Amino acid sequence: MKIATIGTGFIVDRFMEAAGQVEGIEIYGVHSRTEERAKAFAEKHAVQNYFTDAEMMLADGGYDTVYVASPNSLHYTYAKAALEAGKHVICEKPFTSTVEELEALIELGREMGLFLFEAVTGIHLPHFKAIERELHRVGELKIIQANYSQYSSRYDKLKAGEVPNVFNLEFSGGALADLNIYNLHFIIRLLGRPEEVVYVPNRFEGGVDTSGACVLRYRDSVATCIGSKDTKSENSVLLQGDAGYIKVNGSANIIDSVEVVIDGEEELIDLGQNPNNMVAELEDFEAVYQSGNHEVSAEWLAHSVAVMETFEKARKSAGITYPADRK
C-alpha cells in the first residue's frame, strides 16, 4: 500500500509515524495547499514527493491510496475525487458530514472496486478486541458510561475571538465530531444502532458545541457519551452489567488497559499494545488490502454507516446543522 496524504495537522504526523511501523505500507507523497508547508512537511518526514495541487496529486500513478485528514467538511470532496481517480481511500473520522455523503462514497467505491476505510482507531485496538471477547461475562448490560474530555488550546483561541476549524460549524466542527465520535464508534461497535438518540451540548457563540452529553437508548440498556473540549477529566469507559463490570482505562480511542470485575474479583488485561494507537488500524487495513477482502471492508463500512446515522441524529436533535445538510 503506497499512500499520499492530504493535510498537515498533528494527526497526519501521528499517521506517518504509525505507517513507518507497518510492513507493506509506504508514504509516497504529501499534499498541502501552500508549497512552503508541503515542502516542509515532506522534509520533516523524509518523503520524496510533495504536492500543492490535489488534481495533480491524484493524477500521479506512483501510488494507490489516499489518506484524507483535511477539515471535516472536505472529507467527502477529497475522498470522492480520490475514488474517481482510482485510488483507495483512508479517511479520518468523522467519515463525512452526513449519511448521504457516506452512502454516496460507499456506492462509488463499490462501483470502482476500491477500498474505503474510516480511520477510527479504537475499534481496531487489541484491547477493544479483548473487550468484545470478555463482554459476556458482565451479564445483562445495563449502563455504559464513556467520557472523552480533553481541554483544547484552540478553545482559548475561540474565547479570544478566533474561530479554529475544529470549532467552526462551516467546517463540520464541534466536540461531538472531534471527540464524542470515538465514544459512538466504541458503543455502536459493541451494541449496534441505538433505538433513541439525544444530544445535549454546551454551545459557544455561533452555536458550535464545545462539549456535551449524548444519550443512546437501547432496548435493555442506556449509554451516556461525554465529549468535551472545554474541560478536562480522567477519560474512561464503564460497561456495567448485572453480573459485573468492565472498566476501560483511557479514552475510547486509546484504551490503555482493561479491568474486568466479576463478583468482586478483578482481572487486569494489559496487552502492552503499541503506544501509537494508529498502528493497529493500519495493520488491519494493510491486511485487508493485501488479501483483497472486500467482505471485511464492507462490514466495517456498515458499522461506519450506523455511526454516521447516530451522529447525524444526535447533532440534529440539538439543532446543530452543517452546510452539507443544505445540499
Backbone torsions as a table, in degrees:
resi	resn	phi	psi	omega
1	MET	NA	112.9	175.9
2	LYS	-102.4	127.2	-168.5
3	ILE	-120.8	137.7	166.4
4	ALA	-111.7	139.2	-174.4
5	THR	-106.6	147.3	173.4
6	ILE	-117.8	119.3	-177.0
7	GLY	116.4	154.1	-179.4
8	THR	-135.3	20.9	179.1
9	GLY	-76.0	179.2	-176.6
10	PHE	-61.6	-29.8	-179.0
11	ILE	-66.7	-30.5	177.9
12	VAL	-72.9	-37.6	173.4
13	ASP	-55.2	-47.3	-178.6
14	ARG	-66.3	-38.0	176.9
15	PHE	-61.9	-44.6	-179.3
16	MET	-63.0	-41.4	178.3
17	GLU	-63.2	-41.5	179.0
18	ALA	-66.2	-43.4	-178.9
19	ALA	-58.7	-34.5	179.2
20	GLY	-67.4	-13.5	-179.0
21	GLN	-102.2	-1.5	-175.6
22	VAL	-111.4	118.7	-179.9
23	GLU	-63.4	134.5	178.4
24	GLY	97.4	-8.1	179.4
25	ILE	-108.8	134.3	179.6
26	GLU	-133.3	135.8	174.8
27	ILE	-89.3	116.4	-175.6
28	TYR	-88.9	-39.9	-176.1
29	GLY	-164.7	169.4	179.5
30	VAL	-131.2	154.6	179.5
31	HIS	-127.5	135.6	168.1
32	SER	-146.6	157.5	-174.7
33	ARG	-72.2	-22.1	178.9
34	THR	-111.9	141.9	-178.5
35	GLU	-63.7	-39.1	-179.4
36	GLU	-58.9	-46.6	-178.2
37	ARG	-71.2	-41.8	-179.6
38	ALA	-62.4	-45.6	-179.2
39	LYS	-65.1	-43.3	-179.7
40	ALA	-64.1	-39.1	-178.7
41	PHE	-69.4	-39.6	177.8
42	ALA	-63.8	-43.1	179.1
43	GLU	-65.6	-38.9	179.5
44	LYS	-57.9	-37.4	-176.3
45	HIS	-106.7	12.8	177.9
46	ALA	54.8	43.8	177.7
47	VAL	-102.4	134.4	-172.9
48	GLN	-72.9	-39.8	-171.4
49	ASN	-105.5	138.1	172.8
50	TYR	-138.5	151.0	-174.0
51	PHE	-134.7	146.7	171.2
52	THR	-114.9	-11.8	179.3
53	ASP	-113.0	116.7	-176.5
54	ALA	-63.9	-37.5	-179.9
55	GLU	-64.4	-41.1	177.8
56	MET	-64.8	-40.0	179.0
57	MET	-62.7	-45.4	-177.4
58	LEU	-70.0	-22.7	178.3
59	ALA	-81.6	-11.5	-179.3
60	ASP	-73.3	126.2	-177.1
61	GLY	-90.7	9.6	-175.2
62	GLY	-84.2	-1.4	-178.9
63	TYR	-145.5	172.3	-173.5
64	ASP	-127.3	-8.6	-172.9
65	THR	-137.6	141.0	177.0
66	VAL	-113.5	131.4	172.6
67	TYR	-101.9	118.6	-175.7
68	VAL	-102.0	115.8	177.3
69	ALA	-134.2	42.0	176.9
70	SER	-80.0	175.6	168.5
71	PRO	-52.0	147.3	-171.6
72	ASN	-50.7	-41.7	-174.5
73	SER	-65.8	-17.1	-178.0
74	LEU	-99.4	-1.6	-179.3
75	HIS	-55.9	-48.1	-176.8
76	TYR	-62.2	-46.4	-176.6
77	THR	-60.5	-48.6	-178.3
78	TYR	-69.7	-41.5	-179.6
79	ALA	-64.0	-41.6	178.8
80	LYS	-62.7	-45.6	-179.6
81	ALA	-63.2	-38.3	179.9
82	ALA	-66.6	-44.2	178.4
83	LEU	-62.3	-42.9	179.3
84	GLU	-62.7	-27.2	178.4
85	ALA	-86.1	3.2	178.0
86	GLY	84.7	19.8	-179.6
87	LYS	-102.0	141.8	167.3
88	HIS	-67.8	159.5	-175.1
89	VAL	-133.1	132.2	164.9
90	ILE	-113.0	117.8	-174.4
91	CYS	-117.8	133.1	178.2
92	GLU	-63.4	159.7	174.8
93	LYS	-78.9	157.2	-18.0
94	PRO	-65.4	141.4	-172.4
95	PHE	-47.0	-52.3	179.9
96	THR	-143.3	-175.4	177.3
97	SER	-87.3	-26.6	-176.3
98	THR	-139.6	161.1	174.9
99	VAL	-62.3	-40.9	-178.8
100	GLU	-57.8	-43.1	178.6
101	GLU	-63.1	-44.5	-178.5
102	LEU	-63.7	-44.7	-179.3
103	GLU	-63.0	-35.0	177.6
104	ALA	-65.7	-40.9	177.9
105	LEU	-65.1	-42.2	-179.7
106	ILE	-61.8	-43.7	179.2
107	GLU	-63.9	-41.6	179.2
108	LEU	-64.5	-44.5	178.7
109	GLY	-61.1	-39.1	178.7
110	ARG	-64.2	-44.6	-179.9
111	GLU	-63.0	-35.2	-176.6
112	MET	-88.0	-8.4	-177.9
113	GLY	69.4	32.6	-175.3
114	LEU	-111.4	156.3	176.0
115	PHE	-86.1	143.1	178.1
116	LEU	-135.0	114.7	-175.8
117	PHE	-119.0	142.0	171.4
118	GLU	-97.2	124.2	-178.2
119	ALA	-82.9	75.2	175.1
120	VAL	-116.1	115.6	-164.2
121	THR	-69.9	-44.1	-165.4
122	GLY	-53.5	-46.7	-172.1
123	ILE	-73.4	-7.7	177.8
124	HIS	-100.0	-6.6	-175.8
125	LEU	-71.9	145.0	175.1
126	PRO	-54.0	-38.0	179.8
127	HIS	-67.3	-33.5	176.7
128	PHE	-67.2	-41.2	178.8
129	LYS	-64.2	-31.9	174.6
130	ALA	-66.4	-39.6	177.9
131	ILE	-62.1	-42.5	177.2
132	GLU	-56.8	-39.8	-179.1
133	ARG	-72.3	-33.3	-172.0
134	GLU	-94.6	-11.9	-170.0
135	LEU	-59.1	-34.8	-177.5
136	HIS	-60.2	-22.7	-175.0
137	ARG	-70.4	-20.3	-178.4
138	VAL	-82.3	-2.5	179.8
139	GLY	83.1	-144.9	-179.9
140	GLU	-77.2	116.8	-177.0
141	LEU	-70.5	132.0	-177.0
142	LYS	-119.5	-47.1	-173.8
143	ILE	-131.3	134.4	173.0
144	ILE	-125.6	131.0	177.0
145	GLN	-124.0	124.0	179.1
146	ALA	-128.6	128.0	-178.7
147	ASN	-130.6	120.9	172.5
148	TYR	-128.1	98.0	-177.2
149	SER	-122.8	124.8	-175.4
150	GLN	-145.6	105.4	-178.2
151	TYR	-61.5	130.0	-175.1
152	SER	-102.8	133.8	174.8
153	SER	-63.4	-24.2	178.4
154	ARG	-73.6	-17.1	172.4
155	TYR	-68.1	-35.3	174.8
156	ASP	-63.1	-40.2	178.1
157	LYS	-65.2	-38.1	178.0
158	LEU	-61.4	-44.6	179.3
159	LYS	-66.7	-25.6	-179.6
160	ALA	-84.5	-1.5	175.7
161	GLY	109.5	-7.7	175.6
162	GLU	-83.0	164.7	176.9
163	VAL	-130.1	83.8	177.1
164	PRO	-60.9	153.7	-177.7
165	ASN	-53.8	-38.9	-175.6
166	VAL	-67.0	-18.3	177.1
167	PHE	-113.2	24.1	-177.2
168	ASN	-116.9	116.3	-179.5
169	LEU	-65.6	-24.6	176.8
170	GLU	-64.5	-22.8	177.1
171	PHE	-106.4	19.1	-179.7
172	SER	58.8	44.3	-178.2
173	GLY	-92.8	-172.4	179.1
174	GLY	120.3	163.4	-176.2
175	ALA	-67.4	-33.1	178.7
176	LEU	-61.7	-45.0	-178.0
177	ALA	-74.0	-33.4	-172.2
178	ASP	-86.4	-42.6	-174.7
179	LEU	-118.8	-47.3	-173.5
180	ASN	-67.3	-20.2	177.8
181	ILE	-58.8	-31.9	177.9
182	TYR	-65.3	-39.9	177.2
183	ASN	-63.4	-40.8	178.6
184	LEU	-61.8	-45.0	178.4
185	HIS	-59.3	-45.7	-177.7
186	PHE	-58.5	-52.1	-173.7
187	ILE	-72.5	-41.9	-178.5
188	ILE	-69.2	-31.3	175.8
189	ARG	-63.8	-33.9	179.0
190	LEU	-82.9	-38.8	-168.5
191	LEU	-116.7	-10.9	-177.2
192	GLY	83.7	-167.8	-178.4
193	ARG	-65.3	135.9	173.5
194	PRO	-77.4	159.9	178.1
195	GLU	-81.3	-32.2	179.2
196	GLU	-136.0	147.8	-179.4
197	VAL	-138.4	127.9	175.3
198	VAL	-138.0	133.5	177.3
199	TYR	-118.1	128.2	178.9
200	VAL	-119.4	102.5	-174.4
201	PRO	-101.2	159.2	160.0
202	ASN	-92.0	129.1	-172.6
203	ARG	-121.1	144.0	177.8
204	PHE	-94.5	172.1	176.1
205	GLU	-53.5	133.0	-176.2
206	GLY	96.9	-12.3	171.4
207	GLY	97.8	-5.6	-178.0
208	VAL	-69.6	142.2	178.2
209	ASP	-84.3	122.4	177.9
210	THR	-97.0	-15.2	173.4
211	SER	-166.0	169.1	178.1
212	GLY	172.2	167.7	177.5
213	ALA	-119.2	128.4	177.9
214	CYS	-110.6	124.9	-179.3
215	VAL	-105.8	125.1	178.1
216	LEU	-111.0	123.5	-178.8
217	ARG	-105.0	123.3	173.1
218	TYR	-108.6	172.4	-175.7
219	ARG	-57.3	-42.6	-175.3
220	ASP	-121.6	9.5	-177.1
221	SER	-152.6	164.7	179.6
222	VAL	-132.0	135.9	176.9
223	ALA	-119.2	136.0	175.1
224	THR	-116.2	122.0	-178.6
225	CYS	-112.6	120.0	178.6
226	ILE	-110.5	128.0	174.8
227	GLY	-130.7	126.5	-174.8
228	SER	-139.3	131.9	172.3
229	LYS	-113.3	3.2	179.0
230	ASP	-114.6	5.9	174.5
231	THR	-145.4	170.0	172.2
232	LYS	-129.1	156.9	-175.5
233	SER	-160.2	168.8	166.7
234	GLU	-69.4	126.7	-177.5
235	ASN	-94.9	135.5	-177.8
236	SER	-165.4	170.1	170.7
237	VAL	-132.4	134.7	175.9
238	LEU	-119.2	128.0	178.0
239	LEU	-115.8	106.4	-170.6
240	GLN	-107.4	120.8	177.3
241	GLY	-118.2	175.5	-177.5
242	ASP	-79.4	-2.0	177.1
243	ALA	-118.5	-1.5	-179.3
244	GLY	159.6	-168.7	179.9
245	TYR	-148.2	160.4	174.2
246	ILE	-120.0	129.6	176.7
247	LYS	-112.4	126.8	174.4
248	VAL	-94.2	121.9	175.0
249	ASN	-89.4	113.8	-175.2
250	GLY	107.0	165.8	-176.8
251	SER	-70.0	166.3	-175.1
252	ALA	-64.6	-17.2	-179.3
253	ASN	-99.0	-3.3	-177.9
254	ILE	-121.0	-51.0	175.9
255	ILE	52.7	75.8	-178.1
256	ASP	-63.1	-42.7	177.2
257	SER	-160.8	171.9	-175.6
258	VAL	-133.2	134.8	174.7
259	GLU	-112.6	127.2	176.1
260	VAL	-109.5	120.2	-176.6
261	VAL	-119.6	112.4	179.8
262	ILE	-126.5	124.1	-179.9
263	ASP	52.4	39.5	177.0
264	GLY	79.7	-5.9	179.3
265	GLU	-93.5	125.1	-176.0
266	GLU	-103.4	133.3	176.3
267	GLU	-123.5	123.4	179.7
268	LEU	-94.4	129.4	174.1
269	ILE	-110.6	112.0	178.4
270	ASP	-135.2	101.2	-173.4
271	LEU	-89.3	2.0	-179.6
272	GLY	60.0	40.1	-176.6
273	GLN	-64.4	161.8	-175.1
274	ASN	-57.2	132.5	179.0
275	PRO	-62.3	-22.2	172.5
276	ASN	-89.5	105.4	-172.8
277	ASN	-70.1	-4.1	178.1
278	MET	-87.9	-11.8	-178.8
279	VAL	-63.4	-43.8	-175.4
280	ALA	-61.8	-43.0	-179.9
281	GLU	-67.0	-38.3	179.5
282	LEU	-68.0	-35.1	174.5
283	GLU	-62.2	-41.7	177.8
284	ASP	-65.3	-44.4	-179.2
285	PHE	-63.8	-43.5	-179.1
286	GLU	-64.0	-39.0	179.5
287	ALA	-64.5	-42.7	178.8
288	VAL	-68.1	-40.9	178.4
289	TYR	-60.6	-47.6	-177.3
290	GLN	-67.0	-35.8	-178.0
291	SER	-85.5	-13.1	-177.0
292	GLY	67.1	31.6	-173.9
293	ASN	-85.5	87.3	-179.0
294	HIS	-74.7	-19.0	177.9
295	GLU	-66.8	-45.4	177.3
296	VAL	-64.5	-44.0	178.2
297	SER	-58.1	-43.3	-179.7
298	ALA	-64.4	-36.2	178.9
299	GLU	-67.0	-41.4	175.7
300	TRP	-62.4	-39.9	179.7
301	LEU	-66.5	-37.5	176.9
302	ALA	-61.9	-39.0	174.9
303	HIS	-62.9	-44.4	180.0
304	SER	-60.6	-37.5	177.6
305	VAL	-64.2	-42.8	178.4
306	ALA	-60.7	-40.0	178.1
307	VAL	-67.2	-44.6	-178.6
308	MET	-64.4	-37.5	176.1
309	GLU	-60.9	-43.5	-179.4
310	THR	-68.5	-42.7	178.1
311	PHE	-58.9	-45.6	-178.6
312	GLU	-66.5	-42.5	177.2
313	LYS	-62.4	-40.3	-178.3
314	ALA	-62.5	-51.9	-176.5
315	ARG	-68.6	-35.4	179.2
316	LYS	-70.8	-27.8	175.4
317	SER	-64.7	-23.8	179.0
318	ALA	-99.3	3.0	-179.6
319	GLY	75.5	23.3	179.0
320	ILE	-92.9	118.9	-178.4
321	THR	-122.5	152.7	177.4
322	TYR	-115.9	161.1	174.6
323	PRO	-55.2	-33.4	-179.7
324	ALA	-62.7	-24.3	178.5
325	ASP	-68.0	-21.2	-174.8
326	ARG	-96.0	3.4	-179.2
327	LYS	-71.7	NA	NA
